[in-house]
Every structure is written in structure tokens, then in C-alpha cells.
């Protein structure tokens, strides 16, 4: 390794909640087997909007009682917070962080083998806790009209029940007293700091699709600088509004997969016939980042090492990447320079790989220009679809697991590849020493990170 | 929803709703609950679980409650039941 022992940052724990597995073991096995979870969008969404895209990847929420979460937690926390807790619990457990409850039923833990003042959380999220925002704003809007609406509905013989019709408008019957707290994007990181007694920074990073990797980058910098010796870094995203409003928003933007293809062929990053990304209902992933020496003294074996990260902004458009005027090359070269490894050393690239026409074209062209056809390349979004704020964290976890296991998962549906890259269209085993993972977010955010096998 | 109960309910009915909310939100055994117990001091309710109690009671009774009016920091279960019972048309 090129960095000095004192400043090395390693990953010692991973936790995941995804559509293809709610534990590292299940997730990784399903990745290698090329498993997906793709379904037709719910029929009742058609009553609100005629979408161009017809498929999504729904997320089954885990059993939160296994994480000691009570009725009060389920009522006062957004689902994005709940899945973040589930993922962070697993990451800390894998990292052998010892925890004990501060008091019975408190839901707050103390850790005997970490220094709270030198531990923090860094959370990436795109739309924050938008389920709670939407669930509470609808009843607020309806309230002034509700008496008139009730009276009118009583006269409508074709409507079986006003309650039934009103149920289509609102999940909540009134604005919750915790609506503001549940809706805050920072409630994810704040809840993690409260739950695990992390008294360093609790930072929230919102850079759309690059949020998760951006958050891990900030966690890395905090540990590398010595400000912290342990940090949770990751991302969480969940869209639970009953009417599919977030799906509709991305569909209206024209970003979602449109091709009239069968369910298992619609999601095809880096293929000629790609037509947009597969909308995912969400996911969460957290990594435990730790100073190498801190981990060694605790007797915990690292999963992988982070060597460097770099961010740039295109400063061009909120919506799209410009083919000739972007800052992606600078981001990749900056990450490699920060890692202090030669370009030729990169064995594997976990690409952003959304499946949108311009993104994949620009990304594949730049990757070929910098790396040529040598490194293996895959898209984790070809399995999961796009989990927005969680995607970069999930892909960083995949990159670390690929390095550790010397295996990369298949990138699905690349029948006619673009860009001349060395795509892993099937599971591939190789000696992997260094890897790059990268993400681009709406708004022109570019983040790259170089990881190494330990 | 209103801050006045839509129909007059007996205190016993409101008591049942409040007890059920405490069992649900704080994961308590109903057999251990008595009206003289203090919600914070005896039942370990924190600020977030108090808000969760309000959500469950509001939903069950179709009423809006101002959490500050409950004075939960010192209230007994009986005080909570009495406050809600008072939110009825005379």
C-alpha cells in the first residue's frame, strides 16, 4: 500500500437493505447469481398518471422488530430512517462494535470499544424522507375543503364511501405532530448518532445519485484527517407514497426505462437498446470506515481499503450530462491521483451505469479513453435498478466485496455493448488489486473513489 | 379532524384507547398499568414516544391533540384520560 500506516482508512463492516437481499451474505450471493427483483408498477398508479415506464423494483421492508424497534419508532421515523438503522446495525455488528442498551426499552446504545467523541455518521440521501413529507402534506391541503367534500360525496351514489375515496388522497388522516421531524433529511444521520451514541459529526450529503458515495467520501476524509477514528458512511432512500408520485416525477423527466421489452430485459445499462433507468423503491447501505491502526488494535480484519476520493461538478445542467463539457475525466483522474496509484493498476470499475442513453455513452467513452479495454466493468444498477441516494453506497460495498473475493457480479442484458469496454457479462473471477467506483448525480455532481484489496 | 371529539364518548372508552396506545407504543403489559402511574417517570416515555402516543390516540379518536396541553412531563395516565375526556361538547 502507498499510504502510511498512520493515515490508512479501511472498511471493517458492511450492512445492506436491498431488493435482492437484506444482509451482506444474501445480497452478495444474489449479486453473483445475477438476481433481480423487477415487477410491473401497481395497477392503481394508473389512476393518477399514464406512465411511459411500466416496471419498477419494489423493496420489501425488513422485520424491524429484529432491530429492537418499537411501535413508537415505527410511528415517528420515516421508512428511510428505519432501513438505515437496519443496514447500520448489520455494518456495526460485522465490524464487531460492541453495543449495550443504555436503558431497557431506550433504543439507545453505548459502545465499549469505540470512542464516541471520535466517531460520526455521514449519510447520503437524494430526496431525504420524502414519504413523510408527502404523507403529511396531502391531509394538510385537503383540510380546508374536507367538510364540503364530505357533503358532496354523500350525494354521489356511485361513490360507495367518502372515506374510501379520501383514502386515495392521504395515508395520514391529519398532519402528524412529528411531521416536521420525520421529514427532515438529516433525521437519518441524527437518528444514527442518537442510537449509537456517535458524538462526532452527523453529516447529511445530498447530491442526488452521487449522495451515497459522496457521504462515504466525507467519512473517509474525516477518518484520514484524524478528526475521527471510526465513521459510519453510506446512504438511504425510500419512496413509500401510495400514489407513486416520485416514480411519476422521474417518468415525466424522461429518465426511466421506456423500451417495450419484457420484464427481465427492460433494464440494460451499457447496451445499445438501453432506454432509461429502472426505478427502485429504495435501499440502504452503510460501511464502517476505520483508521487501520484502530481496527488492528480491536482485532478486526479489514474488508478493503479506501485509497482516495475526488469530487467535481459539471456546472452545466441540473438534468443531463453534456457529452463534451463535463468534469468526469477530472474526477476520475483526481481520484486516481488521490489514491497515488497508476492508471494501469485499476483492475475493475464499478460504473455508474444507469441505463440512460447519454449517461452510459459519456461514461463508457471516458472510461475507454482513460483505461482502455483492460479493467473489468459492471453496473450494479443492472441488478437493482437505481436506488438514487443509496446507490453509491451499495456500489462502494459491491466494489469492496469484489476486491475481497476476487469476483465481480454479472452486468445484465449487455447483448450489444457500447464503448468497447471489458464488460463482465457473466460472473468473473480475477486477481483484483485496485478498483474504481464512481457516480454522477442530477445537478452535475461527480464522485469517484479508489479502493484496494487488503 | 377537530380538537373536539366528534361524538361524546364515556371516560371508560377513552381509558381503553389510552391504555391500548400505551401498550402499543411503549411495549408494556396492560396488566401493569394503573391510572396513577406517571407517563415519563414511571413508564420511561421519552419525547418521541410521547409524540407517538399522541399519534395513536389521535388516530383512534379522530381528534387533534396539542401535545403541550397534556403536560406529559408530570402527567399521570389518569391526567391524560381526563384531559381527552374534557375535549367533548358539554
Interface residues (C-beta under 8 A of the other chain):
Chain A: X70 X71 X72 X73 X75 X76 X103 X104 X105 X106 X173 X174 X176 X177 X178 X181
Chain B: X1 X24 X25 X26 X27 X44 X46 X48 X49 X51 X52 X53 X54 X55 X56 X58 X59 X62 X64 X65 X67
